Structure formats: C-alpha cells, structure tokens
Amino acid sequence: MSKLIAPSILSADFSKLGSEVEMLNSSEADWIHVDVMDGVFVPNISFGFPVIEKIKEYATKPLDVHLMIINPDHYFEKFKSAGADILTIHYEAETHLHRAVSAIKELGMKAGVALNPHTPAALLEDIIHDLDLVLIMSVNPGFGGQKFISNTYNKISRLKKLINDSGSKALIEVDGGVNLTNSAKLYKTGVDILVAGNSVFSSVSPKQTIKEIKSARW
C-alpha cells in the first residue's frame, strides 16, 4: 500500500506563494494538492488558472487538482494546460461520469472521482475500474480547518473492499481534517494519499509535520 501525502496549497500564505511551493518541493510531500472552488458547487471561491500556472512554474511535484465546481468537463483542457497532472472531479457534479473520466485520461492526466461525505462509495461500482483514484471528503467541502467526520473510516473500509473485489488499481485519497492524531489510523484503514492543509501550513515546521504525518504508524 502506498503512503503518500499531498499538502493542500489552499492553506498556504499566498503573499509568498513561490516560497511556499519551494518549501513543498524540498519536503517529503509527494504531490501538491490544489483545491479549485467556484462558489456554486461549494460555498467558497478559491482560485483559477493564473494561480495554478504560477504554482506549476515553481513546483517540482505533481499537481493534484481537485475540482469543486459545476460543469467541470468544460475546463479539462484548460486545467491540463495550466499544469494539472491528476484531475479529480466530483461524482455529485458530473452527470456523464464515464465520459468525463475518459476525457481526462485522453488528455494525459490521471483521473479521480471525489465523494462528498453523504455519497456512498458503492455508487462507484460500475466505474471503479476506470479510476486512478477516489477522493473521499472527510469534511463537507468548501472550507479548510473543519473537524474530521469519524464515519469516514467506515467509508474507507467499504471503498477498499470494492477496489479489492473488483481488481481495480484505484488509490484512495482522503481530504479534510487530516492531522497527526488521525493520519496513522487513516493509513491503517487503507488510505494511500492524505491531503493535509491547515495542519501543515499552520505548523511551526511544515516540513517536519509533513514528515511526521507521512511516517505515522498505527
């Protein structure tokens, strides 16, 4: 099982974005998680293509772009051009999921599907073979710093069983409320990639926190 960490740049200090990205470059982070919010699908607005392009300019790690937007399929080519390596769309935002996932892959990106806390993992049964990753939201999307939803562990276990039973190679990613107190249990339950935002960027030593989360043992 993989043990990856993808710090969320949404929690960075945007007055020094370049140096924040360079800090992640020199850390044990595996990916850089980029949360794109439109103020419609979720009640917040983050940033768009110009910021992603600047992040890519500095980044030496893959950009893990998470779209919390309506009509995500309208923008796949633009996100590819801006620098996305992994592109994750929400199950709840895409009517034609198989077509959308295929389009992401045809552009040369890895394709992920995100599930809100209320959305059952079983709904991915007919598409799990086509996915590179499944992102489980462990908070209601839209804001950083929220409290982790404890039912997430049960959902991870159900998703892991679905992946194993189907023979899919999809990785499991968890986003929301991830910190040093729950990272070990999340890895143990079957998570491959942890997204950590506030816990990393509010730390006195972000690189040390990244190292400790990634090396957590249950």
C-alpha positions as a Markdown table, in Angstrom:
| # | Residue | x | y | z |
|---|---|---|---|---|
| 1 | Met | 0.0 | 0.0 | 0.0 |
| 2 | Ser | 1.2 | 3.5 | -0.9 |
| 3 | Lys | 1.7 | 6.1 | 1.8 |
| 4 | Leu | 1.7 | 9.4 | 0.1 |
| 5 | Ile | 1.0 | 13.0 | 1.4 |
| 6 | Ala | -0.4 | 15.8 | -0.7 |
| 7 | Pro | -0.3 | 19.1 | 1.2 |
| 8 | Ser | -3.1 | 21.5 | 0.2 |
| 9 | Ile | -1.8 | 24.8 | -1.2 |
| 10 | Leu | -5.1 | 26.4 | -0.3 |
| 11 | Ser | -3.8 | 26.7 | 3.3 |
| 12 | Ala | -0.5 | 28.4 | 2.2 |
| 13 | Asp | 0.4 | 32.0 | 2.7 |
| 14 | Phe | -0.4 | 33.5 | -0.7 |
| 15 | Ser | 1.7 | 36.5 | -0.1 |
| 16 | Lys | 4.7 | 34.2 | -0.6 |
| 17 | Leu | 3.3 | 31.5 | -2.8 |
| 18 | Gly | 6.5 | 30.8 | -4.7 |
| 19 | Ser | 8.5 | 30.2 | -1.5 |
| 20 | Glu | 5.6 | 28.0 | -0.1 |
| 21 | Val | 5.8 | 25.8 | -3.2 |
| 22 | Glu | 9.6 | 25.6 | -3.0 |
| 23 | Met | 9.2 | 24.5 | 0.7 |
| 24 | Leu | 7.0 | 21.7 | -0.5 |
| 25 | Asn | 9.5 | 20.8 | -3.3 |
| 26 | Ser | 12.2 | 20.3 | -0.6 |
| 27 | Ser | 9.9 | 18.4 | 1.8 |
| 28 | Glu | 8.8 | 14.8 | 1.8 |
| 29 | Ala | 5.5 | 15.7 | 0.1 |
| 30 | Asp | 4.6 | 13.6 | -2.9 |
| 31 | Trp | 2.0 | 15.7 | -4.6 |
| 32 | Ile | 0.8 | 19.3 | -4.3 |
| 33 | His | -3.0 | 19.4 | -3.8 |
| 34 | Val | -4.8 | 22.2 | -5.5 |
| 35 | Asp | -8.4 | 22.9 | -4.5 |
| 36 | Val | -10.4 | 24.8 | -7.1 |
| 37 | Met | -13.8 | 26.1 | -5.8 |
| 38 | Asp | -16.3 | 28.1 | -7.8 |
| 39 | Gly | -18.7 | 29.5 | -5.1 |
| 40 | Val | -21.6 | 27.5 | -6.7 |
| 41 | Phe | -20.9 | 23.8 | -6.2 |
| 42 | Val | -19.4 | 24.7 | -2.8 |
| 43 | Pro | -19.9 | 27.9 | -0.7 |
| 44 | Asn | -16.5 | 29.4 | -1.3 |
| 45 | Ile | -14.2 | 30.6 | -4.1 |
| 46 | Ser | -10.5 | 29.8 | -4.2 |
| 47 | Phe | -8.5 | 30.5 | -7.4 |
| 48 | Gly | -8.3 | 29.7 | -11.1 |
| 49 | Phe | -5.9 | 29.2 | -14.0 |
| 50 | Pro | -3.4 | 32.1 | -13.5 |
| 51 | Val | -2.7 | 30.9 | -9.9 |
| 52 | Ile | -2.4 | 27.2 | -10.9 |
| 53 | Glu | 0.0 | 28.2 | -13.8 |
| 54 | Lys | 2.2 | 30.1 | -11.2 |
| 55 | Ile | 2.2 | 27.1 | -8.8 |
| 56 | Lys | 3.2 | 24.8 | -11.7 |
| 57 | Glu | 6.0 | 27.3 | -12.6 |
| 58 | Tyr | 7.6 | 26.6 | -9.2 |
| 59 | Ala | 6.5 | 23.1 | -8.5 |
| 60 | Thr | 8.7 | 20.0 | -8.9 |
| 61 | Lys | 6.0 | 17.7 | -7.6 |
| 62 | Pro | 2.9 | 16.6 | -9.5 |
| 63 | Leu | -0.2 | 18.9 | -9.2 |
| 64 | Asp | -3.2 | 17.0 | -7.7 |
| 65 | Val | -6.0 | 19.3 | -8.8 |
| 66 | His | -9.4 | 18.8 | -7.1 |
| 67 | Leu | -12.3 | 20.5 | -8.9 |
| 68 | Met | -15.2 | 21.5 | -6.6 |
| 69 | Ile | -17.0 | 23.2 | -9.5 |
| 70 | Ile | -20.1 | 22.7 | -11.6 |
| 71 | Asn | -19.7 | 21.7 | -15.3 |
| 72 | Pro | -16.1 | 20.5 | -14.7 |
| 73 | Asp | -15.9 | 18.9 | -18.2 |
| 74 | His | -16.0 | 22.4 | -19.8 |
| 75 | Tyr | -12.5 | 23.1 | -18.4 |
| 76 | Phe | -10.4 | 19.9 | -18.7 |
| 77 | Glu | -8.2 | 21.1 | -21.5 |
| 78 | Lys | -7.5 | 24.4 | -19.6 |
| 79 | Phe | -6.6 | 22.6 | -16.4 |
| 80 | Lys | -4.2 | 20.4 | -18.4 |
| 81 | Ser | -2.6 | 23.4 | -20.0 |
| 82 | Ala | -2.4 | 25.1 | -16.6 |
| 83 | Gly | -0.3 | 22.2 | -15.2 |
| 84 | Ala | -2.7 | 19.6 | -13.7 |
| 85 | Asp | -1.1 | 16.1 | -13.5 |
| 86 | Ile | -4.0 | 14.5 | -11.6 |
| 87 | Leu | -7.5 | 15.8 | -12.1 |
| 88 | Thr | -10.3 | 14.9 | -9.7 |
| 89 | Ile | -14.0 | 15.7 | -10.3 |
| 90 | His | -17.0 | 15.3 | -8.0 |
| 91 | Tyr | -19.5 | 12.4 | -8.5 |
| 92 | Glu | -22.2 | 14.9 | -7.5 |
| 93 | Ala | -21.2 | 17.5 | -10.2 |
| 94 | Glu | -20.9 | 15.3 | -13.3 |
| 95 | Thr | -23.9 | 13.7 | -15.0 |
| 96 | His | -21.9 | 11.7 | -17.5 |
| 97 | Leu | -19.1 | 10.4 | -15.3 |
| 98 | His | -17.7 | 7.7 | -17.6 |
| 99 | Arg | -17.4 | 10.2 | -20.5 |
| 100 | Ala | -15.7 | 12.8 | -18.2 |
| 101 | Val | -13.2 | 10.3 | -16.8 |
| 102 | Ser | -12.3 | 9.1 | -20.3 |
| 103 | Ala | -11.8 | 12.7 | -21.4 |
| 104 | Ile | -9.4 | 13.4 | -18.6 |
| 105 | Lys | -7.3 | 10.3 | -19.4 |
| 106 | Glu | -7.3 | 11.1 | -23.1 |
| 107 | Leu | -5.6 | 14.5 | -22.2 |
| 108 | Gly | -2.8 | 12.6 | -20.4 |
| 109 | Met | -3.9 | 13.2 | -16.8 |
| 110 | Lys | -4.7 | 10.7 | -14.1 |
| 111 | Ala | -8.4 | 10.7 | -13.4 |
| 112 | Gly | -10.0 | 10.8 | -9.9 |
| 113 | Val | -13.6 | 11.0 | -8.6 |
| 114 | Ala | -14.4 | 12.7 | -5.3 |
| 115 | Leu | -17.3 | 11.7 | -3.0 |
| 116 | Asn | -18.9 | 14.1 | -0.6 |
| 117 | Pro | -19.5 | 12.8 | 3.0 |
| 118 | His | -23.1 | 11.8 | 2.2 |
| 119 | Thr | -22.3 | 9.9 | -1.0 |
| 120 | Pro | -21.9 | 6.1 | -0.7 |
| 121 | Ala | -18.8 | 4.5 | -2.1 |
| 122 | Ala | -20.9 | 1.8 | -3.7 |
| 123 | Leu | -22.1 | 4.3 | -6.3 |
| 124 | Leu | -18.7 | 3.9 | -8.0 |
| 125 | Glu | -19.1 | 0.1 | -8.6 |
| 126 | Asp | -19.6 | 0.5 | -12.3 |
| 127 | Ile | -16.7 | 2.9 | -12.9 |
| 128 | Ile | -14.1 | 1.9 | -10.3 |
| 129 | His | -12.0 | 0.0 | -12.9 |
| 130 | Asp | -11.6 | 3.3 | -14.9 |
| 131 | Leu | -10.4 | 5.4 | -12.0 |
| 132 | Asp | -6.8 | 6.2 | -10.9 |
| 133 | Leu | -8.0 | 7.4 | -7.5 |
| 134 | Val | -11.1 | 8.0 | -5.4 |
| 135 | Leu | -11.0 | 11.1 | -3.1 |
| 136 | Ile | -13.1 | 10.7 | 0.0 |
| 137 | Met | -14.1 | 14.0 | 1.5 |
| 138 | Ser | -13.9 | 13.7 | 5.3 |
| 139 | Val | -15.4 | 17.2 | 5.8 |
| 140 | Asn | -18.1 | 19.0 | 3.8 |
| 141 | Pro | -16.2 | 20.6 | 1.0 |
| 142 | Gly | -15.7 | 24.4 | 0.8 |
| 143 | Phe | -13.6 | 25.4 | 3.7 |
| 144 | Gly | -10.3 | 24.5 | 5.3 |
| 145 | Gly | -9.8 | 23.8 | 9.0 |
| 146 | Gln | -13.0 | 21.7 | 9.6 |
| 147 | Lys | -13.4 | 18.8 | 12.0 |
| 148 | Phe | -12.8 | 15.3 | 10.6 |
| 149 | Ile | -16.0 | 13.2 | 10.2 |
| 150 | Ser | -15.5 | 10.0 | 12.0 |
| 151 | Asn | -17.7 | 7.9 | 9.8 |
| 152 | Thr | -15.0 | 8.3 | 7.1 |
| 153 | Tyr | -13.2 | 5.2 | 8.5 |
| 154 | Asn | -16.2 | 3.0 | 7.7 |
| 155 | Lys | -16.4 | 4.5 | 4.2 |
| 156 | Ile | -12.8 | 3.9 | 3.5 |
| 157 | Ser | -13.2 | 0.2 | 4.5 |
| 158 | Arg | -16.2 | -0.2 | 2.2 |
| 159 | Leu | -14.3 | 1.5 | -0.6 |
| 160 | Lys | -11.2 | -0.6 | -0.1 |
| 161 | Lys | -13.3 | -3.8 | -0.3 |
| 162 | Leu | -14.9 | -2.5 | -3.5 |
| 163 | Ile | -11.5 | -1.9 | -5.0 |
| 164 | Asn | -10.1 | -5.2 | -3.9 |
| 165 | Asp | -13.2 | -7.2 | -5.0 |
| 166 | Ser | -13.2 | -5.6 | -8.4 |
| 167 | Gly | -9.4 | -5.8 | -9.1 |
| 168 | Ser | -9.2 | -2.1 | -9.6 |
| 169 | Lys | -5.9 | -0.3 | -9.1 |
| 170 | Ala | -7.5 | 2.9 | -7.9 |
| 171 | Leu | -5.8 | 4.7 | -5.0 |
| 172 | Ile | -7.7 | 6.1 | -2.0 |
| 173 | Glu | -7.2 | 9.7 | -1.1 |
| 174 | Val | -8.7 | 11.5 | 1.9 |
| 175 | Asp | -9.2 | 15.2 | 2.3 |
| 176 | Gly | -10.4 | 17.2 | 5.3 |
| 177 | Gly | -9.3 | 17.4 | 8.9 |
| 178 | Val | -6.2 | 15.3 | 8.4 |
| 179 | Asn | -3.6 | 15.8 | 11.1 |
| 180 | Leu | -1.1 | 14.0 | 13.3 |
| 181 | Thr | -3.8 | 12.5 | 15.5 |
| 182 | Asn | -5.6 | 10.6 | 12.8 |
| 183 | Ser | -3.1 | 10.0 | 10.0 |
| 184 | Ala | -1.8 | 6.7 | 11.3 |
| 185 | Lys | -5.3 | 5.2 | 11.6 |
| 186 | Leu | -6.2 | 6.5 | 8.1 |
| 187 | Tyr | -3.2 | 4.8 | 6.5 |
| 188 | Lys | -4.0 | 1.7 | 8.5 |
| 189 | Thr | -7.6 | 1.7 | 7.3 |
| 190 | Gly | -6.5 | 1.7 | 3.7 |
| 191 | Val | -5.8 | 5.2 | 2.6 |
| 192 | Asp | -3.0 | 5.7 | 0.1 |
| 193 | Ile | -2.8 | 9.5 | -0.1 |
| 194 | Leu | -3.5 | 12.0 | 2.7 |
| 195 | Val | -4.4 | 15.6 | 1.9 |
| 196 | Ala | -3.3 | 17.9 | 4.7 |
| 197 | Gly | -3.7 | 21.7 | 4.6 |
| 198 | Asn | -4.2 | 23.5 | 7.9 |
| 199 | Ser | -2.2 | 21.0 | 9.9 |
| 200 | Val | 0.8 | 21.5 | 7.6 |
| 201 | Phe | 0.8 | 25.2 | 6.9 |
| 202 | Ser | -0.1 | 26.3 | 10.4 |
| 203 | Ser | 2.7 | 24.3 | 11.8 |
| 204 | Val | 5.9 | 25.9 | 13.2 |
| 205 | Ser | 7.8 | 23.5 | 11.0 |
| 206 | Pro | 5.7 | 22.4 | 8.0 |
| 207 | Lys | 8.4 | 20.1 | 6.6 |
| 208 | Gln | 8.7 | 18.3 | 9.9 |
| 209 | Thr | 4.9 | 18.0 | 10.1 |
| 210 | Ile | 4.8 | 16.5 | 6.6 |
| 211 | Lys | 7.4 | 14.0 | 7.6 |
| 212 | Glu | 5.6 | 13.0 | 10.8 |
| 213 | Ile | 2.2 | 12.6 | 9.0 |
| 214 | Lys | 3.8 | 10.5 | 6.3 |
| 215 | Ser | 5.7 | 8.3 | 8.7 |
| 216 | Ala | 2.8 | 7.8 | 11.1 |
| 217 | Arg | 2.3 | 4.2 | 12.4 |
| 218 | Trp | -0.8 | 2.7 | 13.9 |
